[in-house]
Amino acid sequence: MPPVIVLGLGTIGRQVALLLAMSGIPRLRLVDGRVVSQATHTVEGYAAEDVGRLRAHAVAHDCHQISPERDIRASQRCSLDTIGAENAVFCCEPSLRRQRLAWNTLSRRVRFHAGVHVGGDQVHLAIVAHASALESIPDPDGTPPHWQPDTHSRTTVHPVHTAGIVAGLMVTAFTRALHGDPGNQLIHLDLRNPTLTTREIC
């Protein structure tokens, strides 16, 4: 099985990587060039001893603790052009610009692509497991469908709690794809209500 790639290991990306390790995925590539910060490590779910370490190395260590027999590798960077059609990609970058770049470069090429954008209490997910159906998804500005610009409004839900919900949705969609369900989904989660809206693209 080709490596499953997680781009961005903040609050959500870290949870995604841990769930994939727990799911028994044999090969993981974890990509993030940032360092665990003293100011944010608890919000992101990192341990105190991780402060000062590269996120990718810290998460790889935790994943190895869960599945020591798995092939789990940490990288500070990854060129999107080197990601092949056989890869599955979870794009958990917080930057909308990076999400757009990954969407434009990967969503019509790789065998599975999951992207997430969080703005305040609004969470947007785009799951692609059947790229040929993307013609029916409008993205005129290169933005994953129905995503909103970055907002500075504060969320009312703890980021780690949000990450657990979002990571579960993303990994569940990947598990469905592995079992032959090629459904594409656009998911909007409103954490204030809370409400979950899912649109299937067949």
N, C-alpha and C positions, 0 to 999 in steps of 0.2 A: 504494500500500500504506500503510495507517495506521501510525503510529509504533509501534515495539516499545519498551516501557517497562521499564527496569530500576530497581527500587526498592532502594536500599541498595548502596553501592559499597565495601564492605569487601573482604576477601580474595576471597570467592567472587563477589560482584557485579562487581568489577573484571574478573575473568577471563571472566565471562559477557559483559560488554560488549565486551571485546576479541575474543572468538570470534564474536560477532554481526557486528562490523565486518569481520572476516576473511571471514565468510560472504557478505558483500555485501548485507546488509540495508540498504535504501535510506534508512530513517528510524529514528533512535534518539533516545529521550528518556532521559536519565540523571539520576536523582534521588537526592540525598544532601546534607544540610545540614551535615555534619561536615567538619572540617579534617584534613588529613593530619598525623599526629603524629610528632614526632621519635622517640618511644619505640617506635612500632609500625610505622613506614613500611616497614621491610624485611620484617617478617612479613606485611604486607598486599600486598607486591609493588610498592610505590611507589618511585620514585627519590628520591634525597636532595634534588634540587632541587624536589620536590613538597611538601616539608615547609612547612606554613603555608598552603598553597593549599586551597581547597575541593576535596574529593574529586571532586565532579561536574565541576569545571573541569579537573582533572588528567586524569581518564579521558577526557573529551571531547577533550582535546588529543591523547592517545595514539591514540584512535580515528580522529581526523582525519588523523594521520600514516599510519595504515594505509589509510584510504579517504577521501582528501581531497574526493572528489566527492559524498560522502554528506551527507545532512541530519542532523547530529548536534547535539543541543542539551542543555545542562546546566541543571538546576533545583535549587534548594535544598529545595524542598518541592513536594508534589503532593497535592491533595485526591482521595481515592479516588472520591468522588462524581462527579468530572469525567472519569473514565476510562470510555470508551464500550465498547459490546459488540463493536466492530470491532477493539479493541486486543488485543495480546498482551502479557502481563505476566510478568516474572520478579521474584518477591519474594525478595530476598536479605537482608532485614533480620535482624540478629542477635537481636533481641528477640522472644521467643515471643509477647508481647502484641501486637506489631505484625504478626506472622505471622498470629495469630488474626483480627485486624481485617481484614487483606487477604483471608484465606480467606473470612470471612463476607460481605465486601462484594463480592468479585470473582469467586470461583471458579465461581459459577453464572451469571455475567453475561458475562464476556469470552470471546473466541473461543479463547484459550489462556491457561492460568495454570500457572506452575511455582513452587512454594515449596520452601524448604529450611530445615531446622533441624539444627544440629550440637550435640551434647552429648557432650563427651569424645571417645571413639573411635566414637560412634554417629552416623551421618548418616541423616536421614530426608528423603525427597523425595516430594512429591505433584505429579503431572503431570495436568492436566485439559485435554483437547482436545475433549471431548464432554460438555458440561455436563448433558445430560438423563440421563446414566447415573449421576449423583451420588446419586440416590436409594438406590443400593445400597451407598453408602459411609457407615458409621456415624460421625457426629461430634456426639454428643449435647451436648458441652460447647463446641462451636464451635471445637474444635481440629482442624487437619488430621489425617487418620486416622493412627493408630498412633504419633503423635509423643509424645515423653516430655517431662516438665518439664525446665527448664534444670538442668544438672548442672555442678558445679565441678571435676569430675575433668579432669585434663590429658590431652590427646591425645598419643599416642606418634608421630604423624606430623606433619611440618612443615605448618603451615597452608597454605602456597602449594601444596604437593603435593596436599593434600586438595582445595583449590580447583580445581586443574586437572582432577581426576577428576570432581568434582561438576559443574563448569561444562560439561564435555564431555557428561555424561549429560543435562543440562538442554537444551543447544542441540541435541543429537541428537534428543531428543524433539520439539522444535519443528520441526526439519527434516522429521521424519516426518509431523508434522501438516500442514505446508505441502504435502507430496506426497500428501495424501489419506488418511493413516492416522490415524483419529480416536481411537486408543486412549488410555485413561486408565491411569496407572500409579501404584502405590504402591511405592516403592523403599526398602529398608533396606540400608545399607552398614555393615558392621562392619569398621573399619580394623585391629582387632587381629589378625584371623585371616589374611587378609581374606576376607570373604564378601559376596556381593551377592545379595539376595533381591528378586525383582520379582513383584508381583501385578498382573495385568491386570484392569481393570474395563471390560467391554465394554458 
